[in-house]
């Protein structure tokens, strides 16, 4: 999912104050709900149920918490304040919470690097020493030389909530365009820095969102995307429409930037532009919403510039430009190849009958590719983990890239003339290490590898198993646990999932997962339909009227864990964010007896109104539209806000959102939490944790991530009836 401060300063300051106050006060106040395993007569903050009634295709649907969409109104602010006080008190009262936080801080404290990329005579990479809120950007003349600090976002805000979201480096490596976001918002402001001096130029670009930048070959300017300025006070809520592609020339005002491309026929097209490595072409891509199918257009940039040429006019498939050789474009596509292939399109003869297949479709999903060092470096997904193959430009297989295990490789950036490239590899138990790849020999060598404090990856193992979904579909599950774990049904287990938007879940190291394993837990990741792990058919089987397949897959994974004695319902929690938050909300309602705890993070919970806010209209490509009778029926059948039932014994639920989430509007979580609390006020606890100066998750400072993870793990373990505070204290 694709996925500003001025309009919400007062609200953010108010929330920040109440959060700090309530957290500090909770030690004396205690949790008014008593034990987190049972309410013991506590009460939730009052949330009035209004009489809003909507009619869709003759069906009347109540929306009693519509008033919560007005997040700046006093009634909503008062409810948020009361809920924040309640959740802070209850989470702080869990005995082992602080011990978990200290242990997580230790595990988080390891060095991390990005894969270096070369531009001109310089190499660029990011680095975090372990506990820095934001990673820093460095530049070096060679991969062996000592680097120089180029940009440190940590000094831009006291709380670490100003983040570096995007960057684009000029071809000669002398200029850096970088986008900053504040307080978790998706809105970003572009700046330009001179690499040699480390000083910023006067140029600034505002109201950009969900887009990167691409430099002209001569470094005189760059392309970027932006929206029209939102109405005053509506930046975090207003629908984002008519995204446009502009060219900014250095030294000029944004108002003078030239509009290059935009769709005036429909407000919900996303657009983007990429300059080819040789500087000859601007390649433009346009998607209707988050539909993976797109158009492809080309503008010649050589003097004299040529008019924009339509190469793919109808979005009948996915087309991703990966590079060019002269007037031939290399494109990754799923047209006539559900698991993707690479084709060559001659711009002089761009018709489909003239396309040449360079790399044919195979049994594995071809996830991404690039033209580097005179060859194609292709990354495949083999049962949701990485395999990398090198091909000659004519498609001849040159060999596999050796990877150190079952995990995920990313990077492989470079230009057609590059002699080497770099990549990052990690797994659920191996932290990310950076490798160099010699493109002439195919040999790899470690460039940087972190050292972990107090966590031995060799003590844990990852297995892949397969569950059978309701319709017989095989659902892969990654299981990560300590070696020799007993399958007696007693293991505290977290099951994670996503299942949407053609997004693939691949094995990645996380200090939070390491923390859960360190506490004796099992971490399971289900590969669900709706994702991209097995190509177009797998994705489409979890879209629109087929969305229930995703929930059935997740339920099947949970049932497998229970049946095979990995865990039991009293020791099983489900976790997911964004579209995964929707997953958790729907599944906890459909099969509440399977779980002891549920944590939906920044979830899409109101499936009848998601299109009303920010970029939500674009999600109709995956979810469907209430305007279509059959799609409306499917949406209503699983919409978490609309399927809460009174008196049901739901699992303990911790809803998480951010006050600056301008991707999934926080009212989704507000309405869901209020409905859950109203449905069973004497059942297991339902808390909502509302993070201040935080958005959908991107750019969240390390300190906030640690605090949030500690709250989540403490809530889950307390819901399991576990108490291990003293053991955690001894391990530090």
N, C-alpha and C positions, 0 to 999 in steps of 0.2 A: 504494500500500500504506500502511495506517495505521501508518497506521502505524498502588534508589537508593543513593546513595552509602553509607549506613551498613553495608549488608551486604557491601560489596566494598572497603572502605577499605584493608585490609591488602594485598589482591591488587593494587589499583591502585598503591599506593605501591611495592610490590615491582616491578611492571612498569615504573613510571616510573624507578626507580633503575637497573634493568638496561638500559633503553633509553638513558638518558643516558650510562651507563658504557660500554656497548658502542659507541655512536656516537663517543665521545671516544677510545676505545681502538682503533677500527678503522683510524685512520691508521697506527698501528704494525703492527697485526695483518695488514692487507690482507685481500683476499677469498680465503678458503680454496678457493673453487671455481676460482681462476685467472681466465682470461678469461671474461667473461660470455657470450661467443659459444660457448664450449665448456668443458666441466667440467675437463678436464685433470687427472683423477685425484682431485678433491676428494671430500668425503663430506658427506652430510646428517646432521643430528641423528637419532639412533636413535628409531624410533617402533614400538613392539611391535605386532604384529598379533594381536589377540585372536581367540577362537573364537566370538564372538557370531553366532548364526544365527536369523533370523526366518522365519516361514512365512506367506505371504499367498496365500490361495486355492489352496493346494497347492503353491506355488512357494517354494522355500527361497532366501533372500537373505542373503548374508554381510554383516556390519557389523563389520569387524575393528577399527575405531577408535572404537567406542562409548564406550570409556573416556574419550575426549577431551571428552565432554559433561559430565563432572565437572570443570569448569574450575578449581575451587579445590583439587583433590587434588594432592599433591606430584608425581606422575608427569606430570600435564598442565602444571603450573607449570614443571617442569624442561624439558619439551619447548618450551614457549613461550619460556623464557629463551634456550635454545640457538638457536631459530629467529630470535629478535629480534637476537641477536648476529650471526648469519650475515647476515641481510638488511641490517643497519646497516653491516656491514663491506663487503659487496659493492656496495651503492648508493653509499657514500661513496667507494669506490675508482674509480668511473667518472670519467674526467678532466674532463668538461665539466659535471658535476653542479652544482658551486658557481657556475659562470658562469651556468647556467640559472636558479638560484635568485635570483641578483642581478638578472638581467634581469626575471624575473617580479615581483620586489618593485617594480621601477620601474613596470611596467605596471599593477600592482595599485593604485598610489598615485594614485587619482583620486576625486573626491567623488561620493557616491551619496546619493540621496534617495528616500523612498517618496512615493507620491501622497498629498497632504494630505487629511484628512477633517475635516468640520466637525461639531461637537457644541455646541449652544448658541452662546455667543459666542466659542468657541475653535476654532482649527484645530490639528490634531495631525499630526505627520509624524516619520519617522526620518531620521537623517543620519549618514553615516560620512565622516570626512575623508580616507579613503584606506586607511591601514594600521591603523586601529583594529581590535582583535580583534572587537568587537561594535559594532553601530550604536547611537546614542543617540536617545532620544525627546525631541522638542521640542514646545512649545506656543506659539501666537501668536494675538493678537486678530484679525489680518487676514493675508491672504497677502502683503501689502506690508510689514507691520511686522516689526521685528526679533524673532526667536524667543527663548524662554527654555528653558533646559535643564530637563527634567522628570525624566528617569531615565537614568542612565549605568551600564549593566551592567559596564563595564570596571573599575570600582572594586570589584566584588564578589568577584573572585578574582585572584590574582597571575598566573595563566597564561591568563586570558581564557576559561575554560571554563564559567563561569556565563553562561547565555544567556537573553535575553528571548524566550520561545517563543510566547506568546499575550497579547493585550490586548483589553480591552473597556472602552469609555468610556461613562459615563452620558449619558443623553439631553441633559441640560443642560450637559454638559462640566465638571462640578465634581468628579467622582470617576473614578479609573482603577483597574480591576481588571487585574492583570498577573500572568502566570505565568512563573516562572523554572525552568529545568532546569539540572542540574549534570553536568559531565563527559560530555555527550552523551547522557545517559539520556532516554528519552521520559517518564519520571515528571516531573511538574511540580507546583510549589507556588504557590498563588495568594496574592497580597497585594493590599492596597487602599491607594491613595495619594490624598491630598487635593491637587487640582490647584493650588489657590491657594497653599498653604503648601509643597508639595513634600514633605510628611511622610507617613509611613505610619500608617495606623490599626492597631489591634492584630489585626485579622482575618487569619487564615491558613487556607488549605484545602490538605490533603495528599492524596496518592494519587490525583491526577487524571492522566489520560492520554488522548491522542487526542480532545480535545474543547476547544471554546472556551467563552466565557461570554456571557451576555446579561442586561442590566440591566432591572429593572422601570422603568416610565416615571417614577415619582417618585424614583428613585435610592435607595430604601430597602433594596435588596438585589439579588442577581443569581442567575441559574440557572447551573449548571455540572454537569459529569459527573465521576464518580469510580468507583473500584473499591474493594472491601474491602481492608483492609490485608493485604499478602502475608505469608507466614510469614517468620520471622526468617532472614536469610541467603539468601532466595530471590527477592529483588525483581527481579533482572535475568534470571531464568530461568523462574520459575513462570508457568503459563498464566494469562492475564487473562480472567476470566469474569464474567458478570452485571454489565455496565456499568449505572450508574444515573444518573438525572437528579435533582438536588437543587435546592432553593431556599435560599440563604444570606441571612439578614437581618443587616444591619450591626450590629456590637456584640454579636453572640452567638457562642457557641462552635460549632465544626463539628459537634459531637455533637448540637446542637439543630436542625440543618438538616432541613428537611422533605423527605422522599422524594416526588417528584412522579411519576416514571414509571420502570419497569423491566420487563423480560420475565422472568418466573419459569419459563416453559415450556421455555426453551432457553438455555444459558449463553453463546451466541456472538452474541447480538444487540448491535449498536452503537446507541446512542441519542443524541439531541441535541435541544436546545430553543432557539427563537429568539422573542424578543418582537417583535411587529409595531411598526412605527414609531409608530403612533398609540397604542400601549400597550394596546389592547383585547384582544389575543390572545397566548397562548403557543402557538406552532406546534411540534409535536413530530414528529420524523422518526425512524424506526427501520429499520435495515438488518440482515439476517442475514449476519454476517461482512462481507466487502467486496463483497458483491453490490450492484450499482448499483441494483437494484430495492428499493423501500422502501414502508413504510406512512406515512400522514400523519394526525395527530390534532390537535385544537385544544381548548384550554381557554380559556374566556372569563375575562378578568381584571377586568372592570368589576364594581363592587359591585352586588349580591352575585355572587361568582364562580360560574361554572357548571361542571358536571361535564365531564370530558374527552369530547369528541365525536369519534368515528371518522369521518374523511372518506374515507380510503383504507385499508381494512382488510386487503386482500390485496396483498402486494408483487408485482404483476404487471408493473410497469414502473417507470421512474425518475420521481419527482415532487419537484421542488425549489421551495419557496416563495420567491417573489421580491418579494412585497409585497401590500398589500391596499388597497382603497378601500371603506371601511365594512365591510359584511359579505361582501364579495366578495374571494376570494383569487385572486391571479395566480400561476400555477404553470407552471414549465417542465417538460415531460414528453416522453418518447419513446413513450407509448402511442399506437398507431395512427399513429406518425410516427417512424420509425427515426432520422431526422436532427433530431428534436426540433421542437416547436412550443410556443406559449404559450397556455394556456387560462385562462378565468375560471370559478371555482367559487363559486356562491352558497351560503353556509352554510345558508340556509333551504331550499335544494333541491340537496343535494350529489350526487345521483345522476348517473352518467355521461351519461344522456340529456339532462340539463339543462346540461351544460358548453357554454361558448361558446369557439370558437377566436378568439383575438385576433391572434396572429401565426402564420400557417400554415407548415407544413414547406416547405423549399425545397431546392435542389440542394446548398447548403452546410450544414455541420453547425452548428446553433445551440448554441454551447458554453455560454454564460452570458447572464444578463440581469438587469436591476434596474429598479425603479420609482424614478425620480429626476426631480424638477422637473416633475411632472405628465405624464410620458411614460415610455416603455419604451426603455431603452438596451440594445441587443442586440449581443452579440459573436459573430460567425460565424468558422468556420474554412474558409478557401478554400484547398484543397490544403495544409493544415497551417500557414497563416499568417493573421493577423488581418484581418477586415473588420468595421466597426462601423456599425450602422444605428440611427437613431432612429425610433420609432413613437409615434403618439398612443395614448391609452389604449383607443381603439376599434379600434386596429390600422392606422389610416391611416399610410402611410409618410411620414415628415417629411424624410428625407434621410440621406445617408451622412456619417459623420464622416471628414474627411480625415486620412489617415495618411501619414507621410513616406516610406514605402517598404514593402518586403517584410519584415515583422517581426511583433512581438507587442505588442499593447496590453493593459494590465491596469489595474484600478482602477474608475473610474466609480461610486464610492460616493456616497451622499447620501440625502436624504429626499424625500418627495413634494413638499414645499414649497421645496426647494432651487432656487436660480436658476442655479447653476453646479456643475460637478463637475470632477474632475481625473483624469488617467491617466498612466501611464508607458508609453513606447514605446521598444523597443530591437530590434536585429537582431544577426546574428552579427558584424557589423563596426561597428555604431553603439552606443556605450554608452547606458545608459538615461537618457533625458531626460524631464522632467515637464512636462505640458501642462495648461492650463486649457481647459475646454470651456464656452462660453456656451450654456445650454440653450434660450434663446429664439431665438438666431440660428444656432446650430450651428457658430459660428466657434471656432477653436482658437488658442491663443497659448502660446509657450514660457514656463514659469515658472522652471525650472532646467535647465541643460545643462552637463555636465561637460567638462573639458578633459583630453585624454590627453597623457601625456609620451612622446614618441618613437614614437608609433604613429599612422599616417595612414590612417584608414578608407578614404579615396579610392583607396588603392593596392591595395585588395582588392575582390573581387566575389563575390556569391552567385548560384549558378545552381540551378535545380531540374530534375532529370532523372528518368526513369522506367525502372526495370529490370523484367524479366519474371521472376516467381517460377516455381517448379517447375510449378504448375498454371495458369500463364498470367496470374495476377493482376499488375496493374501496381503496382509498389512505388516510391513517390516517394523521391527522395534529394536532400537539400540538399548542395551542394558549395561550399565556401568556400576560396578560394585567391587568391594574388597575381594581379593582372591580367596577362594574357599568358602564364600558366604554360604551359610546354611539355608536350604530351601524348606523352611518350616512354617512359613506364613507369618513370621513375626517381624520382618524387616521393615523399618520405616521407609516409605517409598514415595518419591515424587514422579508423577507422569506428566510429561510436557508435550504440547502439540501446537500446530498452527493450521495447516490445511487450507490454503487459499492463495489466489493471485499469482499462481504459477511460481511461487517462492519455494525454494528447496531448503530443507533443514539438513545441514551437514555437520559431521562431528567437529566441534570446536572446543578448545579449552576455555574454561571460565573459572576464576577463583571462587565464585559462588558455588559452582558444582563441586569443586575440590573441597570446599568447606562442608558441604552436605555429605560427601563421601567420608570425610575425616570424622564425622560424627556417627559413622556406622550406617549411613543411609544408602539406599539404592536409588539411582537416577535413571529414569527410562524416558526415551524419546520415541514417539510414534510417528512413522512416516505416513501421512494421511493423504487421501485423494483431495484434489484441489490444489496441491502443491505441484512443483515442476520436476520432481525426482524421476518420473518415468515418462516425460514428454506430454504432448498435447492431450492424448486420451485420458491420462491420469488427472490432468488439470480439469478438463471439461466434465469429468465424472463427479466433480465436487462443486460445480458451479450452479447457480440459479436454482431451478426446480430439482436439481440433483444434490443440493447442499446437505440433505439429511445423510447422504453417504459418508460425509466427513464425520458427523457425530457418531454414526454407527461404527466407523473404523476406530474411533477413539474409545468407544465403549467396549469394542472387541479387544483392544489392547489392554484395557483395565481388567476385563474378565480373564484374559490370558495370565496376567500377573497374579491374579487371585487363584485361578485353577492350578497353576504350576507352582504354587506355594512360595512365590517370591515375596508375597505380602498377603494381607487380608484387608477387608473393608475398614477395619478399625485402625489400620496403619497405612492407608493410601490417600494421598493428596493429589489434586490436579492443578496445573499451573499453565498459564498462557497469556500472551499479551497482544493487544490490538485485535486483529482477526482471531488470534488465539484466545483473547479475552472473551469474545463472542462464543468461541468453542466451549470454554469452561462454563460460561453462563448457561448455554443451552443444555450441555450434558449434565450438569448438576441438577437441573430441573427434570430431565428425562429419566435419569437413573440415580436419584439421590442416595439410595441404599448402598451404592458401591464405594462411597467415599466418606472419609472422616473430615476432610478439609478441602476447600476450593479457594483458589486465588486468581480471580480474573483481573488482569492489569490493563489499564487504558483501553477497555473493550468497547466494541461497537454493540451496544445493548438494545437500542431502539431501532429495529429493522424497518419501521414504517416511516422514520423521519431522518435517517442518516444523511439523506441527500440535501437536507435543508442547510447544512453548515459546512463552511470552509470548502475543502475539496471532495466532500462526500459524494457529490453527484457522480463523480468518476467511478465510484465503486459499483455502480449499477451493472457494469460490464461483468462483474463476478457474482454479485448478489441477485441481480434482477431489479425490476421496478414495480412499485405499487400501482403503476398505471396499467400494467398487464394483469388481467384477472388471475391467470394461473400462477404467475410469479408472486402476486400479492398473497395468494392462498398459501404458497410455500413459505414466504417470509413470516406471515402471521403465525404459522404453525410452530416456528422455533424461536421467534423473537424473544430474547430473555425478559425484557420489560413486560411483555404481554402474556407470558406463560407462568408467572409466579402464582402458585395456588395456596390458599389459606390452609393452615393446619398441617402442612407437609413437614416431615422431619428432615429438613435440608441439612447438608453438612455445614460445619462451621465455615464461614465465608469471610474472607478479607478482600474487599474491593479496593483497588488502587487506581488513582488518577493523579493528574498534575494540573495545577491551576492555570498553567499557560499552554495546555495542550490544544493547539490550533489545527491538529489533524483529526483526532477523534475528540470532538467537543466534550468537555467534562460532564455536561448534563446527562450524557449517556449513563455514566457511573452513578451520578446523583440519583437519577430516577430508579435505577435498578436497586441500589442499596435501600432507598426508602420503601420500595415495594416489598423487598425481602424482609425488612424489619417489621413492616405492617402485617405481613402474611402470617408470621408465627412469632409473636413477641416473647413467648416463653420457651422457644426452641433454642437450638445451639446459636452461639453469637454470630451476628452479622455486623462487621465493622467496615468503615470506609476510611482509608488512609489517603489524605489529600496533600500531596507534596507541594510546597510553595516554591515559586521561581523554578518550576520544572514543567516540561511539556510531555511529548510523546515518548521520550527516552533518549533521543539523540543528543549528544553533548552534555548529558547529565554528569555532574562532577563526581569524582571518585568517592568523596566523603558521603555524598547523598546516596550513592549506590550501596556502599557498605551499610549505612544506617537502614536503608530500605530492606536489604537482604536479611539483615539481622532480625528485623521485625517479622518478615515473612517466615523465616525458619523457626523463630520462637513461637509464632502463632501456630504453625503446623505441628510442631513437636508437642506443644501444650494440648492441641486438639487430639493428638495421639495418646495423651496421658503419660508422656515421658517427662522425666526430670533428671537432667544430667549436668546441672550447673557445676557441681564440684569436680566432676571429671574434666570438664572443659577448662576450669580454672587451673587444674594441675598440669595441663598440657601446654600452658603458655610459658 
